[in-house]
């Protein structure tokens, strides 16, 4: 009888343990995020730290890259399941070549977040003075690469687009005289402008066509997405919730300021002026026809994607 009770007790304990494990187990997702400290790249890390992704049964393994062009290669190889802040044109080009990528959200629309700057003592006042000069972008296929090509076309100035990697390294190259015009994305670089160390000579929004386009995306490895569709649905729920928390609560603002290593006053300005909430709406995809035209012009694809191809590429879970 004693043995029977012991066995029953052990069985109950095992069952309770399994139930608890099932209730607390989290699905793992590896995230490659382009250019830490720039733009909307704060969302996954802040949401993870605030416990929002955990609430949705997800544990994120986040690592940062030099930019969107590098990030997309990591997703294609499935070394990361999701890529954050990937250039739209780079994504289109990869998809057209058969890469296993799908768009699961937008991270930024418009051109008011990316800007180009020079040292305060530079003779360059605008891109019109930059003929023959080096103008930075992060990595091939990134939103900064797209923007530099678009600005070159828009201004008609024959400057030299130059790959420089992430924003902090680019700043060092500009200040040491290796690069004439650097790139930055708020909040990174705003302090240097305010302190008079640098001057803004161009913004992505200077090109009206670029200013109405979605320029950066959330992408997923399509093979992984097909195997675990519910995980990606929950990721987008948590991403939206994290974004709302960062913009709508004092705790979110404080966390953002700490993440970006700026004051809360500067953080509030950065969100309001450079990263307005409408621009970071993950469900917003704008200017697709313009994006297609640029993709052809800049030789990412030989011809625009068809509606069927776009429908296959853009699969935003629970899009609002």
LOROMAR-566861 format. One record per residue (C-alpha): residue in one letter; x, y, z. Coordinates in Angstrom, 3 decimals, decimal comma, m for minus. Example, Ala and Ser with C-alpha at 12.3 -4.5 7.8 and 13.67 -1.06 7.14 Angstrom:
BEGIN
+------+----------+----------+----------+
: type :     east :    north :       up :
+------+----------+----------+----------+
:    A :   12,300 :   m4,500 :    7,800 :
:    S :   13,670 :   m1,060 :    7,140 :
+------+----------+----------+----------+
END
This chain:
BEGIN
+------+----------+----------+----------+
: type :     east :    north :       up :
+------+----------+----------+----------+
:    X :    0,000 :    0,000 :    0,000 :
:    X :    2,848 :    2,335 :    0,946 :
:    X :    4,597 :    1,634 :   m2,352 :
:    X :    1,353 :    2,294 :   m4,245 :
:    X :    0,908 :    5,685 :   m2,584 :
:    X :    4,524 :    6,530 :   m3,287 :
:    X :    4,137 :    5,645 :   m6,954 :
:    X :    0,933 :    7,671 :   m7,247 :
:    X :    2,643 :   10,604 :   m5,549 :
:    X :    5,607 :   10,392 :   m7,899 :
:    X :    3,307 :   10,235 :  m10,913 :
:    X :    1,376 :   13,302 :   m9,761 :
:    X :    4,610 :   15,198 :   m9,127 :
:    X :    5,888 :   14,292 :  m12,589 :
:    X :    2,615 :   15,361 :  m14,201 :
:    X :    2,636 :   18,693 :  m12,361 :
:    X :    6,238 :   19,250 :  m13,386 :
:    X :    5,394 :   18,629 :  m17,041 :
:    X :    2,416 :   20,970 :  m16,843 :
:    X :    4,570 :   23,670 :  m15,263 :
:    X :    7,267 :   23,193 :  m17,912 :
:    X :    4,670 :   23,409 :  m20,670 :
:    X :    3,239 :   26,595 :  m19,174 :
:    X :    6,622 :   28,288 :  m18,726 :
:    X :    8,585 :   26,978 :  m21,731 :
:    X :    9,533 :   29,695 :  m24,178 :
:    X :   10,093 :   29,458 :  m27,892 :
:    X :   13,550 :   30,661 :  m28,898 :
:    X :   14,048 :   33,191 :  m31,669 :
:    X :   17,396 :   34,477 :  m32,908 :
:    X :   17,261 :   38,111 :  m34,005 :
:    X :   19,842 :   39,938 :  m36,106 :
:    X :   19,419 :   43,685 :  m35,658 :
:    X :   21,121 :   46,216 :  m37,883 :
:    X :   23,210 :   49,058 :  m36,414 :
:    X :   22,588 :   49,266 :  m32,667 :
:    X :   21,819 :   52,776 :  m31,441 :
:    X :   20,264 :   53,869 :  m34,717 :
:    X :   16,583 :   54,472 :  m35,255 :
:    X :   14,007 :   51,887 :  m34,306 :
:    X :   16,505 :   49,117 :  m33,541 :
:    X :   15,714 :   49,557 :  m29,833 :
:    X :   12,338 :   47,787 :  m29,954 :
:    X :   13,326 :   44,101 :  m29,497 :
:    X :   15,881 :   44,707 :  m26,750 :
:    X :   13,619 :   47,029 :  m24,753 :
:    X :   10,661 :   44,673 :  m25,127 :
:    X :   12,783 :   41,731 :  m24,032 :
:    X :   14,101 :   43,609 :  m20,985 :
:    X :   10,582 :   44,690 :  m20,020 :
:    X :    9,336 :   41,081 :  m20,108 :
:    X :    6,920 :   41,699 :  m22,984 :
:    X :    8,270 :   38,976 :  m25,278 :
:    X :    8,394 :   36,557 :  m22,348 :
:    X :    4,711 :   37,240 :  m21,732 :
:    X :    4,082 :   36,033 :  m25,284 :
:    X :    6,104 :   32,853 :  m24,684 :
:    X :    9,231 :   34,023 :  m26,502 :
:    X :   12,895 :   34,255 :  m25,556 :
:    X :   14,951 :   36,401 :  m27,923 :
:    X :   18,638 :   35,867 :  m28,664 :
:    X :   19,547 :   39,320 :  m30,008 :
:    X :   22,774 :   40,247 :  m31,760 :
:    X :   23,713 :   43,346 :  m33,735 :
:    X :   25,266 :   43,743 :  m37,172 :
:    X :   26,960 :   46,553 :  m39,110 :
:    X :   23,789 :   47,245 :  m41,101 :
:    X :   20,876 :   45,860 :  m43,077 :
:    X :   22,978 :   44,351 :  m45,863 :
:    X :   24,832 :   42,177 :  m43,376 :
:    X :   21,662 :   41,376 :  m41,457 :
:    X :   19,806 :   39,971 :  m44,453 :
:    X :   22,635 :   37,531 :  m45,198 :
:    X :   22,396 :   36,195 :  m41,645 :
:    X :   18,650 :   35,637 :  m42,077 :
:    X :   19,079 :   33,959 :  m45,466 :
:    X :   21,475 :   31,452 :  m43,880 :
:    X :   19,035 :   30,990 :  m40,951 :
:    X :   21,736 :   31,949 :  m38,462 :
:    X :   19,016 :   34,385 :  m37,411 :
:    X :   15,306 :   33,646 :  m37,720 :
:    X :   14,319 :   37,324 :  m37,915 :
:    X :   16,124 :   40,403 :  m39,192 :
:    X :   15,308 :   43,890 :  m37,904 :
:    X :   15,768 :   47,148 :  m39,869 :
:    X :   16,504 :   45,609 :  m43,283 :
:    X :   16,510 :   47,781 :  m46,402 :
:    X :   13,444 :   47,250 :  m48,597 :
:    X :   15,453 :   47,192 :  m51,829 :
:    X :   17,934 :   44,684 :  m50,474 :
:    X :   15,042 :   42,457 :  m49,410 :
:    X :   13,415 :   42,682 :  m52,839 :
:    X :   16,682 :   41,836 :  m54,553 :
:    X :   17,272 :   38,811 :  m52,334 :
:    X :   13,697 :   37,548 :  m52,747 :
:    X :   13,860 :   37,913 :  m56,545 :
:    X :   16,943 :   35,682 :  m56,540 :
:    X :   15,098 :   32,991 :  m54,610 :
:    X :   16,356 :   33,719 :  m51,096 :
:    X :   14,109 :   32,333 :  m48,295 :
:    X :   12,943 :   35,691 :  m46,925 :
:    X :    9,506 :   37,093 :  m46,127 :
:    X :    8,480 :   40,548 :  m44,925 :
:    X :    6,648 :   40,283 :  m41,598 :
:    X :    6,513 :   43,986 :  m40,799 :
:    X :    7,790 :   47,482 :  m41,441 :
:    X :   10,240 :   49,196 :  m39,090 :
:    X :   10,491 :   52,638 :  m40,691 :
:    X :    8,653 :   54,677 :  m43,323 :
:    X :    9,861 :   58,055 :  m44,568 :
:    X :   13,152 :   59,893 :  m44,606 :
:    X :   13,239 :   62,065 :  m41,502 :
:    X :   15,408 :   59,711 :  m39,425 :
:    X :   18,509 :   59,238 :  m41,594 :
:    X :   20,852 :   62,170 :  m42,110 :
:    X :   24,314 :   62,923 :  m43,487 :
:    X :   26,794 :   65,187 :  m41,769 :
:    X :   30,278 :   66,675 :  m41,977 :
:    X :   32,777 :   67,940 :  m39,431 :
:    X :   32,031 :   71,454 :  m38,253 :
:    X :   35,129 :   72,783 :  m40,085 :
:    X :   34,282 :   71,117 :  m43,406 :
:    X :   33,835 :   73,382 :  m46,451 :
:    X :   30,900 :   71,172 :  m47,557 :
:    X :   27,613 :   72,990 :  m46,876 :
:    X :   25,304 :   70,624 :  m48,755 :
:    X :   25,583 :   67,636 :  m51,068 :
:    X :   25,854 :   70,094 :  m53,951 :
:    X :   29,397 :   70,753 :  m52,686 :
:    X :   30,245 :   67,053 :  m52,495 :
:    X :   31,220 :   66,279 :  m56,105 :
:    X :   34,071 :   63,765 :  m56,014 :
:    X :   33,781 :   63,461 :  m52,230 :
:    X :   33,109 :   60,274 :  m50,263 :
:    X :   29,574 :   59,951 :  m48,888 :
:    X :   28,981 :   57,146 :  m46,408 :
:    X :   26,470 :   54,333 :  m46,162 :
:    X :   26,494 :   51,307 :  m43,849 :
:    X :   26,396 :   48,122 :  m45,954 :
:    X :   25,345 :   47,111 :  m49,466 :
:    X :   21,575 :   46,619 :  m49,685 :
:    X :   20,858 :   48,619 :  m46,529 :
:    X :   18,434 :   51,534 :  m46,248 :
:    X :   21,395 :   53,922 :  m46,023 :
:    X :   22,766 :   52,501 :  m49,274 :
:    X :   19,390 :   52,975 :  m50,960 :
:    X :   19,143 :   56,504 :  m49,596 :
:    X :   22,616 :   57,519 :  m50,783 :
:    X :   21,868 :   56,223 :  m54,287 :
:    X :   18,520 :   58,045 :  m54,274 :
:    X :   20,119 :   61,301 :  m53,071 :
:    X :   22,803 :   61,025 :  m55,741 :
:    X :   20,103 :   60,650 :  m58,375 :
:    X :   17,969 :   63,434 :  m56,858 :
:    X :   20,799 :   65,991 :  m56,538 :
:    X :   22,595 :   65,065 :  m59,742 :
:    X :   25,918 :   65,405 :  m57,897 :
:    X :   28,642 :   62,885 :  m58,756 :
:    X :   29,821 :   62,048 :  m55,236 :
:    X :   31,307 :   58,675 :  m54,281 :
:    X :   29,024 :   56,365 :  m52,219 :
:    X :   31,318 :   54,611 :  m49,739 :
:    X :   30,605 :   51,681 :  m47,426 :
:    X :   31,662 :   52,549 :  m43,865 :
:    X :   29,787 :   50,111 :  m41,590 :
:    X :   27,893 :   51,052 :  m38,451 :
:    X :   27,235 :   54,629 :  m37,330 :
:    X :   29,831 :   54,819 :  m34,487 :
:    X :   32,639 :   53,630 :  m36,766 :
:    X :   31,487 :   56,022 :  m39,474 :
:    X :   31,630 :   58,923 :  m37,020 :
:    X :   35,241 :   58,053 :  m36,191 :
:    X :   36,113 :   57,974 :  m39,898 :
:    X :   34,519 :   61,391 :  m40,481 :
:    X :   36,182 :   63,035 :  m37,489 :
:    X :   39,591 :   61,606 :  m38,469 :
:    X :   39,227 :   62,833 :  m42,053 :
:    X :   38,977 :   59,415 :  m43,730 :
:    X :   35,430 :   60,078 :  m44,981 :
:    X :   34,062 :   63,427 :  m46,166 :
:    X :   30,366 :   62,939 :  m45,378 :
:    X :   29,133 :   60,501 :  m42,728 :
:    X :   25,761 :   58,909 :  m42,184 :
:    X :   23,785 :   58,720 :  m38,961 :
:    X :   20,303 :   57,898 :  m37,771 :
:    X :   18,658 :   59,442 :  m34,753 :
:    X :   19,186 :   59,137 :  m31,884 :
:    X :   22,816 :   58,454 :  m32,832 :
:    X :   24,548 :   61,618 :  m33,993 :
:    X :   22,021 :   64,101 :  m32,603 :
:    X :   24,220 :   65,016 :  m29,630 :
:    X :   27,204 :   65,777 :  m31,883 :
:    X :   25,064 :   68,131 :  m33,972 :
:    X :   23,687 :   69,855 :  m30,874 :
:    X :   27,226 :   70,274 :  m29,485 :
:    X :   28,469 :   71,851 :  m32,725 :
:    X :   30,918 :   69,052 :  m33,522 :
:    X :   29,150 :   68,217 :  m36,783 :
:    X :   26,764 :   69,848 :  m39,266 :
:    X :   23,868 :   68,203 :  m41,113 :
:    X :   24,209 :   68,569 :  m44,888 :
:    X :   21,408 :   66,262 :  m46,065 :
:    X :   18,483 :   64,162 :  m44,909 :
:    X :   16,835 :   61,230 :  m46,631 :
:    X :   13,644 :   63,305 :  m46,580 :
:    X :   15,266 :   65,784 :  m49,013 :
:    X :   14,169 :   63,403 :  m51,758 :
:    X :   10,336 :   63,614 :  m51,798 :
:    X :   10,043 :   60,193 :  m53,431 :
:    X :   12,188 :   58,565 :  m50,752 :
:    X :   10,317 :   60,460 :  m48,032 :
:    X :    7,065 :   58,623 :  m48,764 :
:    X :    8,568 :   55,140 :  m48,983 :
:    X :    8,848 :   52,374 :  m46,426 :
:    X :   12,623 :   51,994 :  m46,267 :
:    X :   13,280 :   49,379 :  m43,543 :
:    X :   11,610 :   46,108 :  m42,671 :
:    X :   11,253 :   43,162 :  m40,346 :
:    X :   12,030 :   40,007 :  m42,297 :
:    X :   11,877 :   36,318 :  m41,452 :
:    X :   13,528 :   33,216 :  m42,810 :
:    X :   10,633 :   31,690 :  m44,753 :
:    X :   11,630 :   28,083 :  m44,033 :
:    X :   11,621 :   28,746 :  m40,300 :
:    X :    8,373 :   30,670 :  m40,598 :
:    X :    6,693 :   27,752 :  m42,372 :
:    X :    7,738 :   25,354 :  m39,606 :
:    X :    6,700 :   27,592 :  m36,685 :
:    X :    4,038 :   30,022 :  m37,932 :
:    X :    2,513 :   30,637 :  m34,497 :
:    X :    5,875 :   31,771 :  m33,111 :
:    X :    6,054 :   34,556 :  m35,691 :
:    X :    2,465 :   35,609 :  m34,995 :
:    X :    3,333 :   35,938 :  m31,308 :
:    X :    6,538 :   37,796 :  m32,178 :
:    X :    4,576 :   40,460 :  m34,039 :
:    X :    2,080 :   40,768 :  m31,184 :
:    X :    4,941 :   41,317 :  m28,753 :
:    X :    6,727 :   43,715 :  m31,136 :
:    X :    3,625 :   45,906 :  m31,431 :
:    X :    3,158 :   45,855 :  m27,659 :
:    X :    6,825 :   46,740 :  m27,048 :
:    X :    6,579 :   49,677 :  m29,435 :
:    X :    3,444 :   50,962 :  m27,707 :
:    X :    5,097 :   50,624 :  m24,276 :
:    X :    8,190 :   52,553 :  m25,380 :
:    X :    6,182 :   55,438 :  m26,817 :
:    X :    3,338 :   55,662 :  m24,304 :
:    X :    4,866 :   55,160 :  m20,862 :
:    X :    7,417 :   57,030 :  m18,715 :
:    X :    9,154 :   53,697 :  m18,078 :
:    X :    9,459 :   53,129 :  m21,819 :
:    X :   10,972 :   56,574 :  m22,405 :
:    X :   13,456 :   56,073 :  m19,567 :
:    X :   14,456 :   52,656 :  m20,927 :
:    X :   14,922 :   54,110 :  m24,408 :
:    X :   17,090 :   56,957 :  m23,097 :
:    X :   19,268 :   54,508 :  m21,167 :
:    X :   19,571 :   52,195 :  m24,182 :
:    X :   20,609 :   55,086 :  m26,428 :
:    X :   22,901 :   56,653 :  m23,776 :
:    X :   21,157 :   60,017 :  m24,062 :
:    X :   19,167 :   62,189 :  m21,679 :
:    X :   15,417 :   61,714 :  m21,412 :
:    X :   14,981 :   65,197 :  m22,889 :
:    X :   17,008 :   64,262 :  m25,969 :
:    X :   15,232 :   60,898 :  m26,117 :
:    X :   11,838 :   62,592 :  m26,122 :
:    X :   12,973 :   64,897 :  m28,924 :
:    X :   14,415 :   61,997 :  m30,935 :
:    X :   11,144 :   60,052 :  m30,759 :
:    X :    9,001 :   63,089 :  m31,593 :
:    X :   11,101 :   64,607 :  m34,399 :
:    X :   13,097 :   61,780 :  m35,949 :
:    X :   11,121 :   58,648 :  m35,029 :
:    X :    7,438 :   59,644 :  m34,983 :
:    X :    5,164 :   56,775 :  m34,103 :
:    X :    3,477 :   56,808 :  m37,505 :
:    X :    6,855 :   56,195 :  m39,144 :
:    X :    7,618 :   53,088 :  m37,071 :
:    X :    4,181 :   51,479 :  m37,490 :
:    X :    4,992 :   47,802 :  m38,226 :
:    X :    1,803 :   47,367 :  m40,261 :
:    X :    2,518 :   50,258 :  m42,644 :
:    X :    3,975 :   49,531 :  m46,075 :
:    X :    4,039 :   52,681 :  m48,230 :
:    X :    5,230 :   53,734 :  m51,668 :
:    X :    5,560 :   50,220 :  m53,069 :
:    X :    5,377 :   51,422 :  m56,695 :
:    X :    8,204 :   53,891 :  m56,028 :
:    X :   10,202 :   51,176 :  m54,291 :
:    X :    9,787 :   48,899 :  m57,306 :
:    X :   10,918 :   51,661 :  m59,662 :
:    X :   14,011 :   52,342 :  m57,541 :
:    X :   14,775 :   48,616 :  m57,327 :
:    X :   14,913 :   48,490 :  m61,117 :
:    X :   16,815 :   51,785 :  m61,475 :
:    X :   19,460 :   50,744 :  m58,958 :
:    X :   19,669 :   47,240 :  m60,502 :
:    X :   18,425 :   45,217 :  m57,546 :
:    X :   15,946 :   43,518 :  m59,903 :
:    X :   15,586 :   43,469 :  m63,717 :
:    X :   11,820 :   44,157 :  m63,632 :
:    X :    9,194 :   45,060 :  m61,016 :
:    X :    7,794 :   42,196 :  m58,950 :
:    X :    4,316 :   41,072 :  m59,936 :
:    X :    1,348 :   41,329 :  m57,573 :
:    X :    1,598 :   37,589 :  m56,958 :
:    X :    5,269 :   37,908 :  m56,055 :
:    X :    4,565 :   40,834 :  m53,712 :
:    X :    1,771 :   38,880 :  m52,044 :
:    X :    4,216 :   36,021 :  m51,483 :
:    X :    6,926 :   38,351 :  m50,176 :
:    X :    4,856 :   40,489 :  m47,785 :
:    X :    3,160 :   38,323 :  m45,132 :
:    X :    2,606 :   40,499 :  m42,056 :
:    X :    0,943 :   38,387 :  m39,312 :
:    X :   m2,347 :   39,872 :  m38,105 :
:    X :   m1,747 :   43,052 :  m40,091 :
:    X :   m3,952 :   45,894 :  m38,884 :
+------+----------+----------+----------+
END
